[in-house]
């Protein structure tokens, strides 16, 4: 088998299986990503700021905000300076979910480290971080090339 096809299969399986570890969540994993940012950041976050942080489109953020608001995880707080703008705030329900999520995901990562051994685990994290930076740059170049 071609090594690149094999790598694609391995990456796809890892991504799918890692995402499936989050099946217990009452919201989509991408919504959980946004919720974590809103819950952890101690500053005012607008939809535009969230789109930039997550490197996704503003319409995608708007969709997530509507879904999370409908489910009671966030609320909109009008901006005192600009009445057309608002800040995204977490509810207590969101903070509880984020805390439970962090504990559960941390346990899964600790289990992975125990199975791999600390040295291999650290190397995996280092390489995945490096690969992510490369992928993000390729994505940026694709976006620029399509404009």
N, C-alpha and C positions, 0 to 999 in steps of 0.2 A: 504494500500500500504506500502511496505517495506520503512523505512525511508531513506535508502541509495539510493534506486531507485528514490524516491521522490527528494532527494537532487540532484542527477544527472540530473533530469529533470529541476529543478530550475536553476542549474548552466548552463546547456546547453541553456536554454531560455535566461538567462541574457547575456551570452557570445554572442549569435546570435543577440539579440536585440541591445546590445552595439556596436557590429561590424556594424550593419545596420545603426547606426547613422552616419557612415562614408561613406555611399553610394554616397554622393555628390563628393567625391574625384575623381580626374582624374587618380589616380593610386591606386594600391592595398593597403590595410591597412598595410600589412607587409613592403611594399616599403616605405610607409609613416613613419613607425617606423625608418627605416634606414635613410631616408632623414632628419628626426628630429635630429638624432644623429649627422649626418654630418654637419647640419646647426648650431647646438648649440655648438658643441665642438670647442674649439679654439686651437686645436693642430692637428698635422699631423695624419691622420687615414689611415691605410692600410686596404686592405680587411681582412687580418688576425686579425687585431685589432677590426674591426667591427664584425667579426664572434664571437670573444671572448666577446665583450660587449653585443651582442644580444643573446649569448648562442645558436648559430645555426652553421651549418656546413659552411665551406668555399665555397663549391660549391653553396649553397643557396645564399650566399652573392654575389658570382660572377654572378649568374642569376639576382639578383636584380640590381646590378651595370650596367649590360648590358641593362636591361629594362629602368632604370632611365636615363642612358646616351642617349639611343635612343630617349627618350621623351624630352630631353633637360633640365633635372633637375640637373645633375651632370656632371663633367668632370674629366678626369684623369690627374694628374700632375706628371710627372716622378720624381722619387727620385734623387736628385743630388749625393747621395752617392752610390746608387745601381741602375744601369740602368734597371735591371730586375723588380724592384719594382716601385710602384706608390702610390700616395696619392689621396684620393677621395675628391673632392671639390664641394661645392654647386654652382649653377648658381644663378643669380638674380631671375630667374623664381622660383627656389626652395625656396629661402628666402621669396619670396612673398607668396607662397603656405603655407609654415610653419607658417608664421604670421597669415594668414587667418584661418588656421586649429586650431592654439592655441586659437584664439579668439572664434571661434565657439564651440570648445570642452569645453572651460572654461565656456561659457554661459550654456551649457548643464549640466555641473557639478553643477553650481550655482542653476539651476532649480531643479536638483535632491535634493540638500541640502535643498532648500526651501520646497519641498514636504515632505521630511523626518523629518525635524527639525534638527538643528545643532547637538544636542547630538547624535541622531540616525545616522546621516551622519558620524560623527567622529568615532563612534563605527563601522559602516560598513567599513570605510576605514581602521581602525586598524585591524579588523578581516580579511579583504581581503589581507592586506599586510602580516599578519601572515600566512594565508593560502598559499599565493604565495611562501613564503620562504619554507614552508613545501613541496609544490609541486615541487619546484626547487630541493630540496634535494632528493626527491623520484626519480625525473628524473635523477639526477646525479648517484644515486645508480643503477638504471636500466641500464644506459650506462656502468657503471663499471662492472655490472654483465654480460653484453653481450659481454665483451671483452675477 
